[in-house]
């Protein structure tokens, strides 16, 4: 019989698989922006994305965690555009 811990980990693994696939798609699009933008960093766009993502997160604790993840996604995206 599968324990409660194993069940939850299987759910997390499924989410991670989808998340990794979405990140690959996102980074592919981000990389293609390099020739279309004047500068790599767009603080207004980043702030708008953070506001939208934070609004979807709900609680203050989750908003903080989501913002931290997105800031790293932005950092990696800028690295890919160089």
N, C-alpha and C positions, 0 to 999 in steps of 0.2 A: 504494500500500500504506500502511496505517495504521501509524504508528510506535508503539513501546511507550508513549511519553509520551502520545500521543493516545488510546490504548486506556484507559490509567489515568484520564485526564481524563474520558473518556466515562463510566466507572464512577463517578467522583466526581460528575459532573453528575447521574447517575441517583439517587445517594444524596441529593444536595442537593435534588432535586425531591421525594423522599419526605419528607425531613426538614422542608422548608418546609411541606408539607401537614400534617404532624403538629404542627408548632409552631402553625399557624393553628388547628387543632382544640384544642390544649392551651390556647392563649390565650383561645379562645372559652369554654371551660369555666371557666378562671380568672376571667374577667370576670363570669361568672354567679354566682360565689361571693360577690361584694361584698355582697349583701344578706343572705347566710346566716351571715356571720362577725361576731363581736363586734369583732375588730381585723383589720387588713389583714395584719399580719405574724404568722406562727406559727413561731417558731424551732424548736420540737420537730418539727413537720412537715417543715420544711426540712432539719433534721439527719437525719431518717429517710430522706428522698428522696436526700440526698447519700450516705448510707451504702449504700443499695440500688444506686444508680447507680455508685458507686465500686466496689462489689463485682463488678459486671458488667464493669468496665473491665479488670481484671487487674493489670497492672504498676503500680508506684508512679507512673511517669511518666504513664501514661494516666489513672490515678485523679486526678492533679493537674489534667490538662487537662479531664477530664469535670467535675470539681468547679467549675472556673473557668467553664465553659459554663453549668452549672446555676445558679451564683450569678447570672449575668447573666439567665438565664431568670426566676429568682425576682424580680430587680430590675424587670424589665419587667412581670412579672405584677402586682407591687404597684402599679406606675405605672398600669396599666390598671384597677385596682380603685378608684382614687381618684376 
